[in-house]
Amino acid sequence: MKHTQLNITGMSCDHCVAGIQQAPSQITAIESADVTVGQADVRFDESACKTADLVKAVETAGFAVAGFKTLSD
């Protein structure tokens, strides 16, 4: 599993958080996604999903990813 933190711009409320929580759930390789205003910590199977797929899902939900970093568990 890979653990990545996405920094997300354009979020300001719980409604935004809900929108982001639904976006990565469309990707079956996601193990977990902890979303707060401004960021998402996502654990996913990197053999089935790439960070670029997560970024695309966030952008499709109407937000932008300002950056990301890989975290250790």
C-alpha positions as a printed Julia matrix, in Angstrom:
73×3 Matrix{Float64}:
   0.0    0.0     0.0
   1.07   3.54   -0.71
   0.14   6.43    1.62
  -0.1    9.85    0.0
  -1.23  13.23    1.32
  -2.9   15.5    -1.24
  -3.05  19.25   -0.6
  -6.34  20.41   -2.07
  -7.36  23.98   -2.88
 -10.88  25.32   -3.2
 -12.28  23.53   -0.15
 -14.02  25.56    2.55
 -16.65  23.42    4.3
 -17.98  19.97    5.16
 -19.86  19.87    1.86
 -16.48  20.16    0.08
 -15.09  17.37    2.27
 -18.03  15.14    1.29
 -17.4   15.84   -2.39
 -13.77  14.84   -2.07
 -14.6   11.72   -0.04
 -16.83  10.52   -2.85
 -14.28  11.23   -5.59
 -11.63   8.65   -4.63
 -14.26   6.1    -3.65
 -14.82   5.64   -7.4
 -11.33   4.1    -7.58
 -11.41   0.48   -6.39
  -7.72   0.47   -5.39
  -8.37   2.91   -2.5
  -8.01   1.27    0.91
  -8.87   4.42    2.9
  -9.27   8.16    2.45
  -9.24  10.55    5.42
 -10.4   13.94    4.14
 -10.37  17.28    5.96
 -10.69  20.81    4.6
  -7.56  21.34    2.51
  -6.15  17.84    2.41
  -6.74  14.14    1.93
  -4.65  11.29    3.31
  -5.14   8.34    0.98
  -3.91   4.76    1.22
  -4.11   2.85   -2.03
  -2.76  -0.13   -3.95
  -0.1    1.39   -6.16
  -0.11  -1.62   -8.48
  -3.71  -0.77   -9.47
  -3.75   3.03   -9.05
  -1.33   5.93   -9.45
  -1.22   9.27   -7.65
  -2.21  10.87  -10.97
  -5.5    8.91  -10.8
  -6.22  10.45   -7.38
  -5.43  13.93   -8.68
  -7.77  13.4   -11.64
 -10.58  12.24   -9.31
 -10.18  15.38   -7.16
 -10.16  17.62  -10.24
 -13.26  15.87  -11.6
 -14.97  16.7    -8.28
 -14.26  20.4    -8.97
 -11.17  21.03   -6.83
  -7.45  21.38   -7.49
  -4.46  19.54   -6.05
  -1.77  22.03   -5.07
   0.73  19.28   -4.3
   1.18  15.89   -2.72
   3.71  13.92   -0.74
   4.26  10.28    0.09
   3.96   9.48    3.79
   5.35   6.54    5.71
   3.03   4.47    7.88
